[in-house]
Amino acid sequence: MSHVLVIPYPSRGHINPMMNLSKLLVSHNPNILVTFVVTQEWQTLINSEPKPDNIRLETIPNVSGDNFMKVVEAVMTEMEAPFQRLIDRLVQPQPTLIICDAFLFWAVDVGNRRNIPVAAFWTTSTSELWVQFFHIFLQGKHLAKN
C-alpha cells in the first residue's frame, strides 16, 4: 500500500485544492492511503466534510501572527518540527510520498532528509504563479544590484 502525506499551507484556499487532489488520488486507486495534515484550527472544517475511508486526518499545532507577514513567517519556521514528529509516529505503513503545498519548501528538505520523494503542488491559478515568480524575480534582481 502506498502512503501519501499531504500537507497544505494552512489556509482554506490551499487546503481545499489539496483535499480535492487527495480525493482524486484515492478514487483512482483504493490501495493508496492519504494522511492529510492540517493545523489544529482546520480540523473541524476537514472533519465536517465527507471524505473516503482511505483519507485520514492528522493535525499539528497552530501557527499564528498579528499580521499577514508574521503568519507567513510562522508557517515557514514553526511547522517543520511538528511535521517531522508526526512522520516519526506514522510507522504503519511508512510514508512513501509527500505532496506539499508549493509554498512549504521546507517540506522538500524534510522528504530529502528522510529519503521520501516529494511533489510540490501549486494550489492557485497559473496567473498567480506568474505574479509570484515575477515579483520574486524582480525583487531578487533589485537585491542583487544593491
Salt bridges, closest charged atoms under 4 A:
GLU49 OE2 - ARG12 NH2 3.85
GLU58 OE1 - ARG89 NH2 3.24
GLU80 OE2 - ARG113 NH2 2.52
ASP88 OD1 - ARG114 NH2 2.88
ASP101 OD2 - HIS14 ND1 2.71
